[in-house]
């Protein structure tokens, strides 16, 4: 996956979620990811430019804040990613359980929460400096992206969406473990069959978030602006309706069941490839963290 494809894969870009590039890096080879990480400042700035046209002073402040965030992430978070990968690698040496997988995913959620909280003051500062024209530009772009997502996920052929989803999972897994066997392809088909259609609820959640975000920006001079940004960027799940929560949990459980179904089907060759991939990822994160381990974190 090249930088352009990596950038376009970020679904609902806003200032907190541009760093999903870091998570999306798992779809890269470890070598490419190392190079891409060093260009994250460029990728993120280029992506944010799709939403807001900074003036000169804002651009300087954005660049400074972004540099500090990436330094913090590289120095403090990447070692945690490495640790989590090695722990998961050890977990895979025994039969997995749903409880164990949920525990590891909870640990990843904590890292994501740390990132959200680290970004919050920067988001507040930058958003507070916006002009009315810039706010209207953000609103227009959010609506444009939502319309694109509706066309892709609600108006397109459902059979094609299903086939593309299966193909995407198979491609990702084959990159981790090698050529899939019949059992593994069947497990993926079963996962797809059991996947609840959350597209409509997801789109509505996007619209709800965007509406709250634009409303908050319109009131950015008000004292409660910081609290509203905290809700939107740190605890956005509080805006989810009950149906979306239910569908999200059902699909989350379905994903865990897929991993549990795949583990006993792995061949010795596939285990070897998976272990090699995980070793490489942990080493990449360790090397990137070591590059800045002598620099102070702001």
N, C-alpha and C positions, 0 to 999 in steps of 0.2 A: 504494500500500500504506500503510494507516494504522498508527499505533503498535501497536494491538492485534494486527493481523495480523502485523506485523513481529516482535513478541514471541513470538507463537505459532509462528512459523516456525523458531525455534531448537530443534533436535531433541533434543539431549541436554544440557540446561542443567546446568552446574556452574560453579564460580567462574571457571575460566579461559575457558570458552566463552560466557559472557554477552556478551563483547565481539565475538562473531560478528555482533552488531548492526551493527558497523562494516562488515563485509564484505557483509552482507545489504542495506546501504544502496544497493548498486548496482542493486537492484530498484526503487528509488524514483526520482522525478524529482529533478533536482539541487536545485531550490528546496525541495522537501519534505525532502530529506535534510539540508539545512543547518539547517532548523528542528528536525528530529528529533535531529540530533547535539547540539544545545544542551540537549535534554531527556534525554540518555542517562543521566545520573545517576538520574533518576526511573525510566526504563524498566528499567535494570539492577536497581535496588533493589527495584522491584515484582516483577521476575522472580525474584530470589533469595529473596524472601519466600515463594515457593511451596515452597521447599525447607527453609528454616531460619527459625525464629522467634527473632530476636536478643533478648537482654535489653538493658536500657538502655545499659550500658557497651559491650557489643559493637556496638550500633547506632552509637554515637558513633565507635568505632574504624573500623567498616566505612565510614561516610560519609567520614571523613577520608582513609582509604586510597584509596577510590574517587575522591575529588576529585583526589588526587595522580596517580593512574594516568591519569585522563582528561586532566589538564593535560599530562602527559608525552606521551601519545599525540597530542594535538592539536598540540603544539609540535614534536615530533621525528619522528613517523611520517607525519602527513598530507603534509608536503612530499615524503616519499619516495613516497607514493601518487601524488601529482601528477607527480613525475618519471617514474614507471613508466608512467603513462597516456600522457604525452607521448612517451616512447620507443616504446611500443606503437603509438601513432598514426603515428609515423615508420616503424615496421616495416611497417605495412600499406600503405605506398606502393610496396612491392616484393613480389614473390611470396614468400609465407611458406614456411618449412620446419619440419619437426618439431623439428629441433635448436634453431631460434630460439625457437619457442613454449615448448619445455621450459626454455630459458634464462630467459625472462621469468617463467615459473611458478616456477622455482627462486628467482628474486629475490623473488617474493611470499612464498614459503615462508620465506625469511630474515626478512622482516618479521613473519610469524606467529610464528616462533621467538623473535624479539626480544620480542614481546608475552608469550609464554609465560614467558620467563625473567624479565621484569619483574613478572609476576604472582606468581611462585612464592613469594617471601618473604611476601607479603601472605596468600596462601592458607595457608601454614604457620602464620602468627601467628593468623589467624582460626580455623582448624580446631583449633588447639591449645587454644583457649578454650572449645570446645563442651562441653556437659554430656552425660551419657549419654542423657538424654531427647531432646536435640537430634539426637544421632547416630541414634537410632532413628527420629526423624521424617524425617531425610534418607534413611535406608534405605527407609522406607515409600514415600516419594515417588519414589525412583528405581525401585522395583519397579512402582509405579503407571504411570509413564511408559513403562517397558519393555513392560508389558502392553498399553498403548495402541498402541505401535508394532507389536507383534506382530499385533494385530487389524487394523491399517491395512495392513501390508505383507505379512503371511504368510497371513492368513485371508480377506482380501478377494478379490473377483473379479479374476483376473489381467488379463483384457481391459480392465477399467475402469482398473486401475493403469497399464497401457500407454497407454491413450488419455489419461489425465490427465497422464502424463509428457510425451507428445508435445505436448499442448495447452499445458502449462506452458512448454516450451522455445519453442514458436512464439510465445507471448505475450511472453516475455522478448525474443526476437530482434526481433519486430515493434516493440517499444518502442525498440530501438536503431537499426534500419535502416528501419522502415516496413513497408508491406504486403509479405508474402513472395510470391515467384513460385513457379511449379510446380517448378522445379529445386531451389529451396531447401526446399520442403516434402518433396520426394523425398529430399533429403540427410538431413533430420531423420528421416524414416521409416527410412532405411538405418541411421542411427545407433542408433535404437531397436531395430531387428532384431538388430544386432550387440552390443547391450548384454548383458553377462553378468549373470545373476540373482544378485546378491550379498546379497539381503535376509536370507536365513537366516544367512549368515556375519557380516553386519553386526550382526544382533540378538545373536548369540552373543558378538561382540566387545563390545557394550554390556554384556551380562551379566557378562562376564569383568572388564571395567573396574570396574563397579559393585561386584562382589564384592571386588576388590582394594582399592577405595577405602574401603568400609565396614570391611574388616579393618584397614586402616591407621588409620582413625579410632578403632577400638576400642583400638589400641595407640598413641594419639597422645602418650602420656607417655613412650614409649620413645625411646632415643637415635637409632634408625634411622628415625624418623618422617619427618624431612626428606628422606632419601634415597628413601623410598617415595613421597612426594609429588612429588619430582622426576621419578621414573619415570612417574607417573600423569599429570602435567600438562605436562611438557616432552618426554618421550619415550614417549608412550602406544603408539606403533607397535610398540614392543618386546614388547607383549602380544598382538599379532596372530599368529594361526596362519598357516601357510604357504598354506593355501587362500584365506584372506582377502587376504593379500598379493598372491597371483596374480590374484584377481578384481579387486582394486582397481587394479592396474597395467594389466590388460586394459581396464578401463573408462576409465581415464585416457587410454590411447592412443586408444581409440575416440573420446573427446571431442576430442582433438587432431585426429584425422582429420576430424571434423565441421567444425572451423574451417577446415582446409585445403580441404575440399570446398566450403565456402560462399564463400570469398574470391573466386574467379574468377566467381561468379554475381552479384556485386553490381552493380547498375546505377549510373549516375552520380548519380541522385537518392538512392539508398541510401547511396552513399559520402558524399554531402554531409550527409545526416542523421547518419550515424555520426560524422563529423568534428565536427559541431556538438555532439553529445552528449558526446564525449570532451573537447572544449574546455571545455564547461560543468563537467564533473566536475573537471577539473584546476583550473579557476578557483575552484570551491567549496572544494576542499582548500586551495588557496593562501590564500583569504580567511579560512578558519577558522584556519589556522596563524598568519596575520598578526595575528589578534585577541589572541594570547597571546605573541607573539614577544619581548615585553619582560619577561615574567615568568620568574623563575628556575625551573628544573626540579629537583625534589628527587631 
